[in-house]
Amino acid sequence: MRWAYDGPAELRIHLGLDPEHVRDRGCGTSCGPLLEPEDEELVDPEPMAAVVSVGSDRCYVVANVADHPILEGAALLHRLSGGPEHGMCRVSADAGIHIDPLRRRVGWWCSGRRKGNKQARGLAFCNWQAN
């Protein structure tokens, strides 16, 4: 017995069938919405939230209900523009990302397995340094 990390596709490979039949290539990324500082989700002692810090002075919180925000790539900066800032974030988040636009550096973490963790490095923020 072993883990089927590729899910049903790996089972189909084992059976000699085409794995592409069960892979959803058109799904794209699905990241959670930006949360307001007073959002009821943040009252929970263990909220499903990802903290996003930009530079040294901006903090945002994204609902961590789908893909990790790193998968949005540089488009995340556009989505955050004009979004609700949290000042200093005191949320017990289960994921996070720090973006340094001046140095073109990005770093991220998460407390569990998420879609795209392995693929994210180098793909999401093209031509950025990943820490």
C-alpha positions as CSV (number, residue, x, y, z in Angstrom):
1,M,0.0,0.0,0.0
2,R,1.2,3.5,-0.7
3,W,-0.3,7.0,-1.0
4,A,-1.8,8.0,-4.4
5,Y,-0.6,11.6,-4.4
6,D,-2.0,12.2,-7.8
7,G,-5.4,10.9,-6.7
8,P,-7.5,9.0,-9.2
9,A,-5.0,9.8,-12.0
10,E,-2.4,7.6,-10.2
11,L,-4.9,4.8,-9.8
12,R,-5.7,5.0,-13.5
13,I,-1.9,4.8,-14.3
14,H,-1.7,1.6,-12.1
15,L,-4.6,0.1,-14.1
16,G,-3.0,1.0,-17.4
17,L,-5.6,3.7,-18.2
18,D,-5.1,7.2,-19.4
19,P,-4.6,9.5,-16.3
20,E,-5.6,12.6,-18.2
21,H,-9.2,11.5,-18.3
22,V,-9.6,12.5,-14.6
23,R,-7.4,15.5,-14.4
24,D,-9.1,18.9,-14.5
25,R,-6.9,21.1,-16.6
26,G,-9.3,24.0,-17.0
27,C,-9.9,24.7,-13.3
28,G,-7.3,27.4,-12.9
29,T,-6.6,28.9,-9.5
30,S,-9.4,29.6,-7.0
31,C,-8.2,31.9,-4.2
32,G,-10.4,33.2,-1.4
33,P,-11.8,36.7,-1.1
34,L,-10.1,39.6,0.8
35,L,-11.5,39.8,4.4
36,E,-12.4,43.1,6.1
37,P,-10.8,43.8,9.5
38,E,-14.1,43.2,11.2
39,D,-15.1,40.1,9.2
40,E,-16.8,37.5,11.4
41,E,-14.4,34.8,10.1
42,L,-11.6,36.5,12.0
43,V,-13.3,36.2,15.3
44,D,-12.9,32.4,15.2
45,P,-9.9,31.3,17.3
46,E,-8.6,29.3,14.3
47,P,-9.8,31.2,11.3
48,M,-9.3,29.9,7.8
49,A,-7.1,32.9,6.8
50,A,-3.9,33.7,4.9
51,V,-2.0,36.8,5.9
52,V,-0.5,38.8,3.0
53,S,2.1,41.4,3.9
54,V,3.4,43.7,1.2
55,G,6.6,45.6,1.9
56,S,7.0,46.7,5.5
57,D,3.8,48.6,6.0
58,R,0.8,46.8,4.4
59,C,-1.1,43.8,5.7
60,Y,-4.1,42.1,4.2
61,V,-6.0,38.9,5.1
62,V,-7.4,36.5,2.5
63,A,-9.9,33.7,3.3
64,N,-7.9,30.6,3.0
65,V,-10.7,28.4,1.7
66,A,-9.2,27.3,-1.6
67,D,-5.8,27.7,-3.3
68,H,-2.9,29.4,-1.5
69,P,-2.6,33.1,-2.6
70,I,0.9,32.4,-4.0
71,L,-0.7,30.7,-7.0
72,E,-2.2,34.0,-8.1
73,G,1.3,35.3,-8.8
74,A,1.9,39.0,-9.4
75,A,-1.8,39.4,-10.1
76,L,-2.3,39.2,-6.4
77,L,-0.8,42.7,-6.1
78,H,-3.5,44.1,-8.4
79,R,-6.2,42.3,-6.4
80,L,-4.8,43.8,-3.1
81,S,-4.7,47.3,-4.5
82,G,-7.4,49.3,-2.8
83,G,-8.3,46.2,-0.7
84,P,-9.0,46.4,3.1
85,E,-5.7,46.8,5.0
86,H,-5.4,45.4,8.4
87,G,-2.5,47.5,9.7
88,M,-0.9,45.1,12.2
89,C,-2.3,41.7,11.8
90,R,-3.1,39.7,14.9
91,V,-4.8,36.8,13.2
92,S,-3.9,33.2,13.9
93,A,-3.5,32.4,10.2
94,D,-2.9,29.0,8.7
95,A,-1.0,30.4,5.7
96,G,0.9,33.5,4.7
97,I,2.8,35.3,2.0
98,H,5.2,38.2,2.1
99,I,5.8,40.2,-1.0
100,D,8.6,42.7,-1.3
101,P,7.8,44.6,-4.5
102,L,11.0,46.8,-4.4
103,R,13.4,43.8,-4.2
104,R,11.1,41.5,-6.3
105,R,11.1,38.9,-3.5
106,V,8.4,36.7,-2.4
107,G,8.1,34.1,0.4
108,W,5.3,32.0,1.7
109,W,4.3,29.3,4.2
110,C,1.3,27.2,5.0
111,S,0.5,24.9,7.9
112,G,-0.8,22.0,5.8
113,R,-0.8,20.5,2.3
114,R,-2.4,22.8,-0.3
115,K,-2.8,22.4,-4.0
116,G,0.2,23.8,-5.8
117,N,2.7,24.0,-2.9
118,K,5.4,22.2,-4.9
119,Q,4.5,23.8,-8.2
120,A,4.4,27.3,-6.8
121,R,8.1,27.9,-6.5
122,G,9.3,29.8,-9.5
123,L,6.0,29.6,-11.3
124,A,3.7,32.0,-9.7
125,F,5.9,35.1,-9.5
126,C,8.0,34.8,-12.7
127,N,11.3,36.6,-12.5
128,W,11.0,37.1,-8.8
129,Q,13.3,35.7,-6.1
130,A,11.5,33.1,-4.0
131,N,12.6,32.8,-0.4
